[in-house]
């Protein structure tokens, strides 16, 4: 799996946004971004073009000459990218109620609005039961209004109707269960949990630049998996396997941050010792 991820490096845009979504990287210089770009064979010119486009789109802003931080339009995406740590705290046991969003009256002619709408709904683990009618188990721990507010920040139009339903008459549980690919979700939980364990075991033997590249691509892939997870209740998916994935990412993230910090400092002496000591620290 790791070899497959390494053969699919991030784009310059994704690399920049992923780095600036890290808690310890409030801002980053062009020089440092160029160093990260070199890890993935992205030349400095391509990085500058990506930075310029992100600034123009409002996803980045200049904090001082040659130094950038997340822009106003990128803050919601950055917060969403960091939300994986609290994923399990967001859900409770399922009571049988459903979260429903009705959007058919909003139309589909505005392609930009449609993409934003569907992206917001998909990020919340909602799936279309019928055209313009999206559903998911109502197992969030937060009030319905908080869920709606988050979907609005992600791109759902305020005119969409958001409600909680006790029953969905006309739709069987088997049909509803089929909206989410249980086997694929559980297969990914196991595969990525195993990949993190294997990577952590070999990091002490890697050169610093290889360790930085591996922890970035694997860590980013796992975070994207967690953030895209529909957070379904146990009636729909193996929540124990999901919990192991998130717990494994907590450990791997800590290990990866130590590698990143060493790489950011630009040194390679004693790099293996640094990784080895962090790897064997008690949990």
C-alpha positions, -999 to +999 in steps of 0.1 A: +000+000+000+027+025+010+045+019-023+013+027-042+008+059-022+044+070-029+039+065-066+009+090-064+026+121-049+005+151-040+000+180-064+016+213-055-017+227-044-026+198-022+009+197-007+007+234+003-028+231+018-020+199+037+011+214+052-007+245+064-034+224+079-009+210+103-014+225+138+022+235+142+024+252+108+005+285+112+027+300+084+053+287+061+079+303+038+083+298+001+118+284+008+104+257+031+076+249+007+102+245-021+121+220+001+089+200+006+082+202-031+116+186-038+106+155-019+079+149-045+098+161-076+078+193-077+100+221-089+101+256-073+084+272-103+054+249-100+052+256-063+052+294-069+024+290-095+004+269-070+009+295-042-001+323-065-033+306-075-041+298-039-036+334-029-058+346-057-085+321-046-083+334-011-072+300+003-038+315+012-027+350+023+006+367+028+016+373+064+049+389+054+072+389+023+077+353+012+057+338+040+021+325+038-007+313+060-043+300+055-066+327+040-101+335+050-116+312+023-094+283+034-101+284+071-132+262+070-113+236+049-083+238+072-105+232+103-123+203+085-089+188+077-079+190+114-112+175+126-101+139+124-089+139+160-124+145+173-142+121+150-152+096+176-164+122+200-188+135+173-210+104+174-233+086+199-253+054+198-280+055+171-316+059+182-330+050+148-337+086+138-324+100+104-308+132+094-325+144+062-316+172+038-340+182+011-324+202-018-345+193-049-360+228-050-325+244-053-321+230-088-291+217-106-284+243-133-258+262-113-230+237-116-207+255-091-234+256-064-243+220-071-207+209-066-204+228-034-237+214-022-229+178-029-194+182-015-208+195+018-233+167+020-208+140+012-184+153+038-212+149+063-216+112+053-250+119+037-261+099+006-289+105-019-319+084-012-337+100-041-329+130-063-325+160-040-332+139-008-301+131+012-300+110+044-278+096+071-283+080+105-288+108+131-260+096+154-242+129+158-238+141+194-243+177+185-277+196+180-292+196+145-286+233+142-248+228+147-248+201+120-266+225+096-242+254+104-212+232+096-228+221+063-234+258+054-197+266+060-188+237+037-210+249+009-246+239+015-271+267+006-291+282+034-323+275+015-318+237+019-342+221+043-324+202+072-346+180+094-345+150+117-369+122+109-381+094+132-391+071+103-385+069+066-416+052+053-411+035+019-374+028+024-363-005+039-333-008+062-316-030+037-320-004+010-307+023+033-278+002+045-268-002+008-262+035+005-228+031+023-202+005+012-196-014+044-171-039+030-150-012+014-150+009+046-139-019+068-113-031+043-098+004+043-098+005+081-078-027+083-055-019+054-045+016+066-041+005+103-017-023+091+001+002+068+008+026+097+021-002+119+045-014+091+057+021+084+063+029+121+084-003+124+107+007+095+111+044+100+142+041+121+160+025+091+150+052+066+170+083+057+153+115+069+140+126+035+125+092+029+109+091+063+095+126+058+080+116+024+065+084+037+050+099+069+035+127+048+019+106+021+006+079+045-005+103+072-023+125+047-040+094+032-052+082+066-064+117+076-083+120+043-099+086+050-110+095+085-123+129+074-143+114+046-156+086+068-194+088+072-191+080+110-218+054+108-232+037+139-225+000+146-256-011+128-239-001+095-202-006+101-175-021+124-170+009+147-143-010+167-121-012+135-127+025+129-117+033+164-084+013+160-077+033+128-081+066+145-061+055+176-034+042+153-033+076+135-029+094+168+003+074+174+015+076+138+008+114+137+030+119+168+058+099+152+054+117+119+055+152+135+089+143+150+102+134+116+087+166+101+103+188+127+137+173+120+132+177+082+121+213+087+153+221+106+172+208+075+195+185+093+202+148+089+227+140+116+213+117+143+180+116+124+177+079+128+184+082+165+157+108+168+131+086+150+142+056+170+139+073+204+104+086+195+094+052+181+102+035+215+088+061+238+060+047+261+025+055+248 
